[in-house]
Amino acid sequence: MRILALAILAIGMASASGQARAQTYGTAFPVCMHLINWGGGEYYDCSFLTMAQCAGSAMGRSATCGLNPYYAGASA
């Protein structure tokens, strides 16, 4: 009985946790572009210094620009 209870607990924990996702933001640039692929999926491109630079690159694409919440600031 104890083995059955432990097996059910282990299966429940494994199915509830799912897979952990990696951090999608970089820390070197203050602006990120969130892109949505036509066939499915999405990703972040955090390689922009200004919102205007990001907006120019996002024009005509299914993308939005926003501030990088993980920006580490300028390095000395």
N, C-alpha and C positions, 0 to 999 in steps of 0.2 A: 504494500500500500504506500509506503514511504517513497519507494522508487517511482511509482506512478505519479505521485504528487510532485516530486522533483522534476520529472520529465515534462509534465504539464507546465510547471513554472518556467522551465528553461525554454520551452517552445514559445510560451507567451512573451517572455522577455526578448527573445530573438526576433519575433515578428513585430513587436511594438517599437523596437529601437530603429529598425530600418537601416539605411546607410547614412553615415555622416557625410556632409558635403564640405568640400574644401572652401577656404576663403576665396571669394571671386574678385575681390578688390585688391589692387596694388597699393603701396603706401608712398610711392615716390611722386605722384602727380595729384594735384588738387581737384581735377575734374574727370568724371567718368562718363562714358557713353554706354547706355544699355541697349543692346541690339537684339532684335527678335528675328530669327531666321525664318524664311518662307516655308520651308519643309518641316519646321518644328525645332524647338530648342532655342536657347537664348544664352547670351554671354555679356560680360562687361569688358570694355576696353578702357582702361584707366591710363591713358597716355597723353592727356591734354593739359596744357598749362592754363588756358582760359576758357570761359563758357563760349566765347565767340569762335574760338578755334574748334571746339567740339561741335557747335551748331553748324559750322560750315561743312564739317565732315559728315554730319548726320543728315544734311539736307537731301531730300529725295529717297531716304531709306526709312525703314521702320525702326527708328531709334529715337531715344530721348537722352538729354544730357542732364547731369546733376552733380552736386558736390560729392566728393569722395569722403565718406564718413571715417575712413581709416587713414586719411592723409597724415603723414608723420611730420610735415613741416619741412622747411628748407634745411638742408644739412650744411654745417659750417665748413 
